[in-house]
Amino acid sequence: MLLPIAAATLLAAVGSGNGPALREPITGCRASDGDTLRCGSERIRLLGIDAPELDGHCRAGRTCAPGDPIASTASLRKALRGRLTIQRIGRDRYGRTLALITGRRGDLSCWQLRHRQALYRRDWDNGARLRAICRAARR
């Protein structure tokens, strides 16, 4: 019976060979803002999106995503309900895990795009992984 489970885990892998691609369960997650989670001690940046920054978090000289950061964070919190899985892609320059996270409502990056709570950033979508699975990223 172990063989079908192992095969299902391998089939759940998505990616182009650019690093880890296996999905695994993740728990204890909470939204820090509209595109960042904390799951236990791990800080996770959702792949391929930029959400509005909370007050005081948009660095000088940076063009930050427009919109309501409180609404964006609330939207992500809503999508965190139920069982979550993570596909770790790499790390950003701040040491956060870059990942695709999927829950009962689908991929969380895609959820934020569909609900207009974040912008798609092709330059932040390593290997166009989000674009491949999310129609909202292809608009």
Long-range contacts (C-beta under 8 A, 24 or more apart in sequence): 12-85, 13-87, 14-87, 14-100, 14-129, 14-132, 14-133, 15-87, 15-89, 15-127, 15-129, 16-127, 16-129, 18-89, 18-126, 18-127, 19-88, 19-89, 19-90, 20-87, 20-88, 20-89, 21-87, 22-87, 23-85, 23-86, 23-87, 23-102, 24-85, 24-86, 25-83, 25-84, 25-85, 25-86, 26-84, 26-85, 26-86, 26-101, 27-84, 29-80, 29-84, 29-101, 30-77, 30-80, 31-73, 31-76, 31-77, 31-80, 32-73, 33-57, 33-69, 33-72, 33-73, 33-76, 34-69, 34-72, 34-73, 34-75, 34-76, 34-112, 34-117, 34-118, 35-72, 35-76, 35-109, 35-112, 35-118, 36-96, 37-76, 37-80, 37-101, 37-108, 39-86, 42-97, 43-94, 43-95, 43-96, 43-97, 44-86, 44-96, 44-97, 44-98, 44-99, 44-101, 45-92, 45-94, 45-96, 45-97, 45-98, 45-99, 46-99, 46-100, 46-101, 46-108, 46-109, 46-112, 46-118, 47-89, 47-98, 47-99, 47-100, 47-109, 47-124, 47-125, 47-126, 47-129, 47-130, 48-109, 48-120, 48-121, 48-122, 48-124, 48-125, 48-126, 48-129, 48-130, 48-131, 48-137, 49-109, 49-112, 49-113, 49-118, 49-119, 49-120, 49-121, 49-124, 49-130, 50-118, 50-119, 50-121, 50-124, 51-76, 51-112, 51-117, 51-118, 51-119, 52-117, 52-118, 65-118, 65-119, 67-116, 67-117, 67-118, 71-117, 72-112, 72-117, 72-118, 75-111, 75-112, 75-115, 75-117, 76-108, 76-111, 76-112, 76-117, 78-105, 79-103, 79-105, 79-108, 79-111, 79-112, 80-108, 81-105, 87-129, 89-126, 89-127, 89-129, 90-126, 98-126, 100-129, 100-130, 100-133, 107-133, 107-134, 109-134, 109-137, 110-134, 110-135, 110-136, 110-137, 113-137
